[in-house]
Amino acid sequence: MYKVFVVSICVFHLSSVLYAIEGPVSLDPKMNKPDEKKFIPTKEWQVVAEGQGIPPGLHVRIDMQTGVKEAKLLEEGNNGGSPNSALMNTVPSVEDKKEEVKPELDYSEIKEALKKIKSDAKETSEGNIGKGFRTYEEIKEEMKKIEQSIKTEYEIVKELVAKYLSTKEDLERQVILSDLEFYVHQYDNAQDFVKMGGFSDVVLPALNSTNKDLRSSAAFLLGSACQSNPKAQIAAVERGVLPQLIRLVSFDPNPDVRNRALYAISSIIRHFPLAQKDFINHGGMTAFADIFLAGSADSLKLQLKIVTLLGDIILEKDMAAQRLEDFTKGGLSESTNEAEKVMLAEKLRQYEAAGVEKMLVEQNFCRLLPRLLTSIGTVDDKQARMEDLSFIQGRPLREEHDVIEKVLQAMLILARSCRTDFQSVRNQIQTLGERYQELKNVEQAEMSSRTLDGEKDSIDLYYSKIHDMCQQLWMQLQKDEL
């Protein structure tokens, strides 16, 4: 019998516990391959196969006769073994230490964690499952609060009106008016604003304010609310806003207020002959005529807008008359067409009652309108022509082209009522036609140079259109003289 050398080692009991819970982890990288059987220690001695890695902290013995190596879990106070075996510690080599995985928790931390697990399990068993989570009813309540926080546009407009009435600060009121203007662009919002007393309680007082910014914002708000909104247009006339707007257009010292007041008037009376009649009854056409007698740059911009508005109103009447004539000539077979015919007949009657075109003649617009062409001048110097020819596409380079276009459009519409007065500017119309003939030739040459249809469509025949209007008006005046 060989002498048995017993080597006693002290290992951490924590390592054995961790090993029993999580399974063995070989410190030899070669032994961690999934296809090799790992050594699983127990309290009984087990044979360790050749080359098989074992975890640290075990009792290990080697039979000195056979060379068989055995290992088991370390037991407190057990240092014994057979006479032919030797106990040895499983201290890893220097190479193994590089691969050693050390636990992040010490023994006391593990105990605390186990206590917490037991405590959680107890709470669960007592019916406290999901205590850290919201119940379905709680979620429903929170969703309800979110829905309540989302306001409708009606509620927003109502709150803005109430806020405007409650505040006395002009700056804050101006901001509120701007916010309201944003919302009343929408058809239903404008009507809700009217029902809330917006015209009577907000707009009219602001139009009478001593603060120019409030007057400007109120006029802009009114124009946006009435634009293409018949119910809002009717409400504006019923609330009596037109006289106030006419006063602002005529006498307000601020150009921005005057322009926005005209915008509001335009929104109220377009396609609404009863409003046009109310406008005339309150001296609106007289006020417009007085504006044409002013000579400032700001007045010129206002005059052009007035010309455009009056021309559009007369065109409205002409289109309604043409539509009614088409119905009469074509014959009717459906009740819907008959209803539309009745409506057009009534609207045409209202246009006739308003008498806008007649009032234009009475207020001397037939003589005032050509003055805009005279104010531009007939200078046809070379430098001016070069400037004209230098810009063909897009918006005109010189502002006078925009003026000429709008004046010619209005004169063409009013030619039947202003034939005599327009004869005085016939030669000027002819001169304008010659100037725009040059620009038209340039546009036509540009058109001819393009080969693709898409390229031709991109050319704006702006000057050609003005030339054609000059020719049309000149020929009409020439015919009237003959």
C-alpha positions as CSV (number, residue, x, y, z in Angstrom):
1,M,0.0,0.0,0.0
2,Y,1.3,3.4,-0.9
3,K,1.4,6.1,1.6
4,V,-1.5,8.5,1.3
5,F,-0.7,12.2,1.3
6,V,-3.6,14.2,2.4
7,V,-3.8,17.8,1.3
8,S,-6.5,19.8,3.0
9,I,-7.8,23.0,1.3
10,C,-10.1,25.8,2.4
11,V,-12.5,26.9,-0.2
12,F,-15.4,29.3,-0.2
13,H,-18.7,27.7,0.6
14,L,-20.4,30.4,-1.6
15,S,-18.7,29.0,-4.7
16,S,-20.2,25.6,-4.0
17,V,-23.7,27.1,-3.5
18,L,-23.5,29.1,-6.7
19,Y,-22.3,26.0,-8.5
20,A,-25.2,24.0,-7.2
21,I,-27.7,26.6,-8.4
22,E,-26.3,27.6,-11.7
23,G,-24.4,24.5,-12.8
24,P,-20.6,24.0,-13.3
25,V,-18.6,26.4,-15.3
26,S,-15.3,25.0,-16.4
27,L,-12.3,27.4,-16.1
28,D,-10.7,25.6,-19.0
29,P,-12.0,27.2,-22.3
30,K,-11.7,23.8,-24.0
31,M,-14.0,22.2,-21.5
32,N,-16.8,24.8,-22.2
33,K,-17.7,23.4,-25.5
34,P,-21.4,22.3,-25.7
35,D,-20.6,18.9,-27.2
36,E,-18.5,17.7,-24.2
37,K,-20.0,16.2,-21.1
38,K,-19.5,18.4,-18.0
39,F,-18.7,17.1,-14.6
40,I,-21.6,17.5,-12.2
41,P,-20.5,17.1,-8.6
42,T,-22.7,15.6,-5.8
43,K,-22.1,14.7,-2.2
44,E,-20.9,11.3,-3.3
45,W,-17.5,10.5,-4.8
46,Q,-17.6,10.4,-8.7
47,V,-14.9,9.5,-11.1
48,V,-13.5,12.4,-13.1
49,A,-12.9,11.3,-16.7
50,E,-9.6,11.9,-18.4
51,G,-9.4,15.5,-19.6
52,Q,-12.7,16.4,-18.0
53,G,-12.6,19.8,-16.3
54,I,-14.0,20.3,-12.8
55,P,-15.0,23.4,-11.0
56,P,-13.1,24.8,-8.0
57,G,-14.1,24.2,-4.4
58,L,-14.4,20.3,-4.5
59,H,-12.9,17.5,-2.6
60,V,-10.6,15.7,-5.0
61,R,-8.8,12.4,-4.5
62,I,-6.5,10.3,-6.6
63,D,-6.0,6.6,-6.2
64,M,-2.2,6.2,-6.3
65,Q,-2.4,2.6,-7.5
66,T,-4.9,3.0,-10.3
67,G,-4.5,6.8,-11.0
68,V,-8.3,7.2,-10.9
69,K,-9.3,10.7,-9.9
70,E,-12.6,11.3,-8.0
71,A,-14.3,14.4,-6.7
72,K,-17.4,15.4,-4.7
73,L,-18.9,18.5,-3.0
74,L,-17.0,19.8,0.0
75,E,-18.6,18.9,3.3
76,E,-17.9,20.7,6.5
77,G,-15.5,18.6,8.7
78,N,-15.0,15.9,6.1
79,N,-11.3,15.5,5.4
80,G,-11.3,11.7,5.2
81,G,-10.8,9.3,2.4
82,S,-9.5,5.9,1.6
83,P,-6.0,4.9,2.5
84,N,-4.9,4.6,-1.1
85,S,-6.2,8.1,-2.2
86,A,-4.9,11.6,-1.8
87,L,-7.0,14.7,-1.3
88,M,-6.0,17.8,-3.3
89,N,-7.3,21.3,-3.9
90,T,-8.4,22.4,-7.3
91,V,-6.5,25.7,-7.5
92,P,-6.7,26.9,-11.1
93,S,-3.5,27.5,-13.1
94,V,-2.3,30.9,-14.1
95,E,-3.8,30.4,-17.6
96,D,-7.2,29.4,-16.0
97,K,-7.3,32.5,-13.8
98,K,-7.6,34.7,-16.9
99,E,-10.9,32.9,-17.7
100,E,-12.2,32.9,-14.2
101,V,-15.7,34.4,-13.9
102,K,-16.2,36.0,-10.5
103,P,-19.6,36.5,-9.0
104,E,-20.8,40.1,-8.8
105,L,-22.7,39.6,-5.5
106,D,-21.3,38.5,-2.3
107,Y,-23.0,36.0,0.0
108,S,-24.9,38.6,2.0
109,E,-26.3,40.2,-1.1
110,I,-27.5,36.8,-2.3
111,K,-29.3,36.2,1.0
112,E,-31.1,39.6,0.7
113,A,-32.1,38.8,-2.9
114,L,-33.5,35.5,-1.8
115,K,-35.5,37.2,1.0
116,K,-37.0,39.7,-1.5
117,I,-38.0,36.8,-3.8
118,K,-39.8,35.1,-0.9
119,S,-41.5,38.4,0.0
120,D,-42.7,38.9,-3.6
121,A,-44.0,35.4,-3.7
122,K,-45.9,35.9,-0.5
123,E,-47.5,39.1,-1.8
124,T,-48.5,37.3,-5.0
125,S,-50.1,34.5,-3.0
126,E,-52.1,37.0,-1.0
127,G,-53.7,38.4,-4.1
128,N,-51.4,41.4,-4.8
129,I,-50.6,40.3,-8.3
130,G,-49.8,43.3,-10.6
131,K,-49.6,45.8,-7.8
132,G,-47.0,47.8,-9.7
133,F,-49.1,47.9,-12.9
134,R,-52.2,50.1,-13.7
135,T,-55.5,48.3,-13.9
136,Y,-57.8,48.4,-16.9
137,E,-60.1,50.9,-15.2
138,E,-57.1,53.1,-14.3
139,I,-56.0,53.1,-18.0
140,K,-59.6,53.9,-19.1
141,E,-59.7,56.8,-16.7
142,E,-56.4,58.2,-18.0
143,M,-57.5,57.9,-21.6
144,K,-60.7,59.7,-20.7
145,K,-58.6,62.6,-19.3
146,I,-56.5,62.7,-22.5
147,E,-59.7,62.9,-24.6
148,Q,-61.0,65.7,-22.5
149,S,-57.8,67.6,-22.9
150,I,-58.2,67.5,-26.7
151,K,-60.4,70.5,-27.6
152,T,-62.5,70.9,-30.6
153,E,-62.1,74.0,-32.8
154,Y,-65.5,75.2,-31.6
155,E,-64.2,75.1,-28.0
156,I,-61.0,76.9,-29.0
157,V,-62.9,79.7,-30.8
158,K,-65.3,80.0,-27.8
159,E,-62.4,80.2,-25.4
160,L,-60.7,82.9,-27.6
161,V,-63.8,85.0,-27.7
162,A,-64.2,84.7,-23.9
163,K,-60.6,85.6,-23.4
164,Y,-60.8,88.6,-25.7
165,L,-63.8,89.9,-23.8
166,S,-62.1,89.5,-20.4
167,T,-58.8,91.1,-21.2
168,K,-58.1,94.8,-21.4
169,E,-54.6,94.7,-22.9
170,D,-54.5,95.8,-26.5
171,L,-51.4,93.7,-27.3
172,E,-53.1,90.5,-26.0
173,R,-56.3,91.3,-27.8
174,Q,-54.4,91.7,-31.1
175,V,-52.8,88.3,-30.6
176,I,-56.3,86.8,-29.9
177,L,-57.7,88.4,-33.1
178,S,-54.9,86.9,-35.1
179,D,-55.6,83.5,-33.6
180,L,-59.3,83.9,-34.4
181,E,-58.5,84.9,-38.0
182,F,-56.7,81.6,-38.4
183,Y,-59.7,79.5,-37.3
184,V,-62.5,81.5,-39.1
185,H,-61.0,80.6,-42.5
186,Q,-62.9,77.3,-42.0
187,Y,-66.5,77.5,-43.1
188,D,-68.1,76.1,-40.0
189,N,-65.8,78.0,-37.6
190,A,-66.8,81.3,-39.1
191,Q,-70.5,80.6,-38.6
192,D,-69.9,79.5,-35.0
193,F,-67.9,82.7,-34.4
194,V,-71.0,84.7,-35.7
195,K,-73.3,82.7,-33.4
196,M,-71.1,83.5,-30.4
197,G,-71.6,87.2,-31.0
198,G,-68.1,87.5,-32.6
199,F,-69.2,90.3,-35.1
200,S,-71.1,92.3,-32.5
201,D,-68.9,91.8,-29.4
202,V,-65.5,91.5,-30.9
203,V,-65.2,92.8,-34.5
204,L,-67.2,96.0,-34.3
205,P,-65.7,97.3,-31.0
206,A,-62.2,96.5,-32.4
207,L,-63.0,98.4,-35.7
208,N,-63.8,101.5,-33.5
209,S,-60.6,101.1,-31.4
210,T,-58.1,103.9,-31.2
211,N,-55.4,101.3,-31.6
212,K,-54.5,100.9,-35.3
213,D,-53.3,97.4,-34.9
214,L,-56.6,96.3,-33.4
215,R,-58.5,98.0,-36.3
216,S,-56.3,96.3,-38.8
217,S,-56.6,92.9,-37.2
218,A,-60.4,93.2,-36.8
219,A,-60.8,94.1,-40.5
220,F,-58.6,91.2,-41.5
221,L,-60.6,88.8,-39.3
222,L,-63.9,90.0,-40.7
223,G,-62.7,89.6,-44.3
224,S,-61.5,86.1,-43.7
225,A,-64.7,85.1,-42.0
226,C,-66.9,86.4,-44.8
227,Q,-64.9,85.2,-47.7
228,S,-67.0,82.8,-49.8
229,N,-69.3,82.2,-46.8
230,P,-72.9,83.4,-47.5
231,K,-74.1,83.0,-43.9
232,A,-71.3,85.1,-42.6
233,Q,-71.8,87.7,-45.3
234,I,-75.5,88.0,-44.3
235,A,-74.6,88.3,-40.7
236,A,-72.1,91.1,-41.4
237,V,-74.7,93.1,-43.3
238,E,-77.2,92.6,-40.5
239,R,-74.7,93.6,-37.9
240,G,-74.1,96.9,-39.8
241,V,-70.4,96.5,-40.3
242,L,-70.3,98.0,-43.9
243,P,-70.7,101.7,-42.8
244,Q,-67.8,101.3,-40.4
245,L,-65.6,99.7,-43.1
246,I,-66.4,102.5,-45.5
247,R,-65.3,105.0,-43.0
248,L,-62.0,103.2,-42.4
249,V,-61.3,103.0,-46.2
250,S,-62.0,106.7,-46.6
251,F,-60.5,108.3,-43.6
252,D,-58.2,106.0,-41.6
253,P,-54.6,107.4,-41.6
254,N,-53.0,104.0,-41.6
255,P,-52.6,102.4,-45.1
256,D,-52.7,98.9,-43.7
257,V,-56.0,99.5,-42.0
258,R,-57.4,101.0,-45.2
259,N,-56.3,98.0,-47.3
260,R,-57.7,95.5,-44.9
261,A,-61.0,97.3,-44.6
262,L,-61.3,97.2,-48.4
263,Y,-60.5,93.4,-48.2
264,A,-63.4,93.0,-45.7
265,I,-65.7,95.0,-48.0
266,S,-64.7,92.8,-50.9
267,S,-65.4,89.6,-49.0
268,I,-68.8,90.8,-47.9
269,I,-70.3,92.2,-51.2
270,R,-68.8,89.7,-53.8
271,H,-71.6,87.4,-55.2
272,F,-74.0,89.1,-52.8
273,P,-76.1,91.7,-54.7
274,L,-78.1,92.7,-51.5
275,A,-74.9,93.6,-49.8
276,Q,-73.8,95.6,-52.9
277,K,-77.0,97.6,-52.6
278,D,-76.4,98.2,-48.9
279,F,-72.9,99.3,-49.7
280,I,-74.1,101.8,-52.2
281,N,-76.8,103.1,-49.9
282,H,-74.2,103.9,-47.3
283,G,-72.1,105.9,-49.7
284,G,-69.6,103.3,-50.6
285,M,-69.3,104.3,-54.3
286,T,-68.9,107.9,-53.4
287,A,-66.1,106.9,-51.0
288,F,-64.4,104.9,-53.7
289,A,-64.6,107.8,-56.2
290,D,-63.0,110.1,-53.6
291,I,-60.1,107.7,-53.3
292,F,-59.4,108.1,-57.0
293,L,-58.8,111.8,-56.6
294,A,-55.8,111.1,-54.2
295,G,-52.4,111.0,-55.8
296,S,-50.2,109.1,-53.2
297,A,-48.5,105.8,-53.9
298,D,-50.6,104.1,-51.2
299,S,-53.8,105.5,-52.9
300,L,-52.7,104.0,-56.2
301,K,-52.5,100.5,-54.7
302,L,-56.0,101.0,-53.2
303,Q,-57.3,102.3,-56.5
304,L,-56.2,99.2,-58.3
305,K,-57.9,97.0,-55.8
306,I,-61.1,99.0,-56.2
307,V,-60.9,98.8,-60.0
308,T,-60.5,95.0,-59.7
309,L,-63.4,94.7,-57.2
310,L,-65.8,96.8,-59.3
311,G,-64.9,95.0,-62.5
312,D,-65.5,91.6,-60.9
313,I,-68.9,92.7,-59.6
314,I,-70.1,93.8,-63.0
315,L,-68.7,90.5,-64.4
316,E,-70.7,88.6,-61.9
317,K,-73.9,90.1,-63.2
318,D,-72.9,89.4,-66.8
319,M,-72.1,85.8,-66.1
320,A,-75.5,85.3,-64.3
321,A,-77.3,86.9,-67.3
322,Q,-75.4,84.6,-69.7
323,R,-76.1,81.6,-67.6
324,L,-79.8,82.4,-67.6
325,E,-79.8,83.0,-71.3
326,D,-78.2,79.6,-71.9
327,F,-80.9,77.9,-69.9
328,T,-83.6,79.6,-71.8
329,K,-82.1,78.7,-75.2
330,G,-81.3,75.2,-74.4
331,G,-84.7,74.2,-73.0
332,L,-85.2,72.5,-69.6
333,S,-86.2,68.9,-68.9
334,E,-85.2,68.4,-65.2
335,S,-86.7,70.0,-62.2
336,T,-83.2,70.8,-60.8
337,N,-82.5,73.0,-63.9
338,E,-85.8,74.7,-63.4
339,A,-84.9,75.5,-59.8
340,E,-81.6,76.9,-60.9
341,K,-83.2,79.0,-63.5
342,V,-85.5,80.5,-60.9
343,M,-82.6,81.2,-58.6
344,L,-80.6,82.9,-61.4
345,A,-83.6,85.0,-62.4
346,E,-84.0,86.2,-58.8
347,K,-80.2,86.9,-58.5
348,L,-80.2,88.9,-61.7
349,R,-83.1,90.9,-60.5
350,Q,-81.2,91.7,-57.3
351,Y,-78.1,92.8,-59.3
352,E,-80.3,95.1,-61.3
353,A,-81.7,96.5,-58.1
354,A,-78.3,97.1,-56.7
355,G,-77.4,99.2,-59.8
356,V,-73.6,99.0,-59.4
357,E,-72.9,99.8,-63.1
358,K,-75.3,102.7,-63.1
359,M,-73.7,104.1,-60.0
360,L,-70.2,103.8,-61.5
361,V,-71.4,106.2,-64.3
362,E,-73.0,108.6,-61.9
363,Q,-69.9,108.8,-59.8
364,N,-67.8,109.7,-62.9
365,F,-65.8,106.5,-62.8
366,C,-65.8,106.6,-66.6
367,R,-63.5,109.6,-66.4
368,L,-61.6,108.6,-63.2
369,L,-60.6,105.2,-64.5
370,P,-58.6,106.4,-67.6
371,R,-56.6,108.7,-65.3
372,L,-54.7,105.7,-64.1
373,L,-53.4,105.2,-67.6
374,T,-52.5,108.9,-67.8
375,S,-50.7,108.7,-64.5
376,I,-48.4,106.0,-65.8
377,G,-47.3,108.2,-68.7
378,T,-46.8,107.5,-72.4
379,V,-43.0,107.8,-72.4
380,D,-41.7,105.2,-74.8
381,D,-38.0,105.8,-74.5
382,K,-35.4,103.2,-75.5
383,Q,-34.3,102.4,-71.9
384,A,-37.9,101.6,-70.9
385,R,-38.3,99.2,-73.8
386,M,-35.1,97.4,-73.0
387,E,-36.2,97.0,-69.4
388,D,-39.5,95.6,-70.6
389,L,-37.8,93.2,-73.0
390,S,-35.4,92.0,-70.4
391,F,-38.0,90.1,-68.5
392,I,-40.5,87.8,-70.2
393,Q,-41.4,85.0,-67.8
394,G,-43.2,85.1,-64.5
395,R,-44.3,88.4,-62.8
396,P,-43.7,91.6,-64.7
397,L,-40.5,93.4,-64.0
398,R,-42.1,96.8,-63.8
399,E,-45.2,97.6,-61.6
400,E,-46.9,99.6,-64.4
401,H,-47.7,96.4,-66.3
402,D,-49.9,95.2,-63.5
403,V,-51.6,98.6,-63.4
404,I,-52.2,98.6,-67.1
405,E,-53.6,95.0,-67.1
406,K,-56.1,95.7,-64.3
407,V,-57.3,99.1,-65.8
408,L,-57.7,97.6,-69.3
409,Q,-59.8,94.7,-67.8
410,A,-62.1,97.2,-66.0
411,M,-62.4,99.4,-69.1
412,L,-63.3,96.5,-71.3
413,I,-66.1,95.6,-68.9
414,L,-67.3,99.2,-68.6
415,A,-66.9,100.1,-72.2
416,R,-70.6,99.7,-72.9
417,S,-71.5,102.3,-70.3
418,C,-68.5,104.6,-70.7
419,R,-68.0,104.8,-74.5
420,T,-68.0,108.6,-74.7
421,D,-65.6,109.2,-71.9
422,F,-63.2,106.4,-73.0
423,Q,-62.9,108.1,-76.4
424,S,-60.5,110.6,-74.9
425,V,-57.8,107.9,-74.2
426,R,-58.2,106.0,-77.5
427,N,-54.9,107.3,-78.9
428,Q,-53.2,106.3,-75.6
429,I,-54.7,102.8,-75.9
430,Q,-53.3,102.6,-79.5
431,T,-49.8,103.6,-78.3
432,L,-49.9,101.0,-75.5
433,G,-50.9,98.4,-78.1
434,E,-47.8,99.2,-80.2
435,R,-45.5,98.9,-77.2
436,Y,-46.9,95.6,-76.2
437,Q,-46.7,94.3,-79.7
438,E,-42.9,94.3,-79.3
439,L,-43.2,92.3,-76.1
440,K,-45.6,90.0,-77.8
441,N,-43.2,89.3,-80.6
442,V,-40.5,88.3,-78.2
443,E,-42.9,85.9,-76.4
444,Q,-44.0,84.4,-79.7
445,A,-40.3,83.9,-80.8
446,E,-39.6,82.2,-77.5
447,M,-42.6,80.0,-78.1
448,S,-41.5,79.0,-81.6
449,S,-38.0,78.1,-80.3
450,R,-39.5,75.5,-78.0
451,T,-40.0,72.0,-79.6
452,L,-41.7,70.1,-76.8
453,D,-45.3,70.8,-75.8
454,G,-44.4,70.8,-72.1
455,E,-41.8,73.5,-72.7
456,K,-44.3,75.6,-74.7
457,D,-46.9,75.4,-71.9
458,S,-44.4,76.7,-69.4
459,I,-44.1,80.1,-71.2
460,D,-46.3,82.8,-69.7
461,L,-47.8,84.9,-72.5
462,Y,-48.3,87.8,-70.1
463,Y,-47.5,90.6,-72.5
464,S,-49.4,89.0,-75.3
465,K,-52.5,89.1,-73.2
466,I,-52.1,92.8,-72.4
467,H,-51.5,93.5,-76.1
468,D,-54.7,91.7,-77.1
469,M,-56.7,93.6,-74.5
470,C,-55.4,96.9,-76.0
471,Q,-56.4,95.8,-79.4
472,Q,-59.8,94.7,-78.3
473,L,-60.5,97.9,-76.5
474,W,-59.2,100.1,-79.3
475,M,-61.3,98.3,-81.9
476,Q,-64.4,98.7,-79.7
477,L,-63.8,102.4,-79.3
478,Q,-63.1,102.8,-83.0
479,K,-66.4,101.0,-83.8
480,D,-68.3,103.2,-81.4
481,E,-66.9,106.4,-83.0
482,L,-67.9,105.2,-86.5
